[in-house]
Amino acid sequence: MTLPRTGPTRATTSAAPAFPADFLWGAATAAYQIEGAVDVGGRTPSIWDTFSRTPGRTAGGDTGDRATEHYHRYRQDVRLMSELGLGAYRFSVSWPRVQPTGRGPAVERGLDFYRRLVDELLEHGIEPAVTLYHWDLPQDLEDLGGWPNRTTAERFADYAALVADALGDRVGLWTTLNEPWCSAFLGYGSGVHAPGRADWTAALRAAHHLNLGHGRAVEALRATLPRAARIAVSLNLHEVRPLTGSAADREAARRIDAVGNRVFTGPMLNGGYPVDLLVDTAHLVDWAELIHDGDLTAAARPIDLLGVNYYNPTVVSALPSGPTPSAATPSAAAASDAGHGDGAQSPFAGCADVLFHRAPGERTAMGWPIDPTGLTDLLLRLHREHPGLPLMVTENGAAFDDRVTPEGAVHDPQRVDYLRGHLDAVRRAIAAGADVRGYFLWSLMDNFEWAYGYGKRFGLYHVDYATQARTAKDSARWYAEVIRRNALPDPGA
Ligand code: FCB
């Protein structure tokens, strides 16, 4: 089934409020979630290969070994993007595919895959948006200590330079890290993500080295890329809301904001860690030893855009009896609304006495509450706190239990509702003054949803994993129409 072809000009006659004329419409994926071909061309295991092959780590023991075979089917997938009328496609480069040990020269065969993909995108008039790191650290670097080890930050900058050197002439939009909060706090804090360590000290050390690695990568990209290239980072900022207006609940929200948001926005955008975070976590890590001279200057290298990944707000309260730091969190499942997987230990370092609440109302198949107001509020907060820094929604979307009908259709009205609500939320933020330049829907197609395996479907295209057939969901047609109009179609249209 083909989607309506989009024309070169956008219809502006709709009564529905339009988006800015140059608004960038995109979709996003990540290498390990779609590529497969994990042992092709000299690629070595990443931490996600190791983790997913470890019994008990992913639902059903699913791995990214095959995923959606995008490595072999990328031409077909670019055609799907073209049918949607995408202006841009956000994908990540697999570090172990282009630099297998995380050190030394690049493997040309690995880079060639991305050169071919970029060429194909450009031939279809789709702007490539490269993410350098979407969680697939070469296992060799994890064996040397991973992100808690300072050297990983330097290795990341070297890798960034290799990729920029290979693709910089054709790629204008670059993202250093995807959701470093997940890398640090789910990978090393709760352990529900690779490499699966549960150690808050390691998580905080990882956070610092991700901040440093981001900054060093920005330096490397600036030194390699043409001046016009735009550099961003994608953060999954938590829209934290206190359950009540009580002082104790507001204090709980402040602490989650510190270790969930400002641990990255502080160094990357404000030049340093917020004092309250340093105080809150002083019993877990020796910050004075961790932060070397010059680190904060490096981490704060200016960027051109801030990528915002948003799925749902986070509602917190204090334990009624007050702080009991040694207690195991009673609310790890709700804490997982902020990430993936139900952790044995809260990922929020040092906040074991904070309770997480699932707001009543509709949820996605992930169990994540549906609340678009969080996106408007988050964008407006960022606009207020970082005036002059353009924003881009680099991920937003929803999983539902999609099925292909005997007629070969996939009816997903809940996803259309979710998208309509969240795009309207973006539009509201823009109307209130936020400088939001684009929106990347997660995800182009169903894929390997990390610890949840293949059971959670976020795609505009349904993937039959046995045959690898891609089927446009109703939401794909709807999104194509949004792009064509540069506006939200009337409900029912
Ligand atoms: C984000 C990840 C992305 C995908 C979505 C659902 O946190 O960046 O890879 O898993 O969630």
Residues whose N, C-alpha, C, O or C-beta is under 5 A from the ligand:
A	BS01	FCB	A30 E179
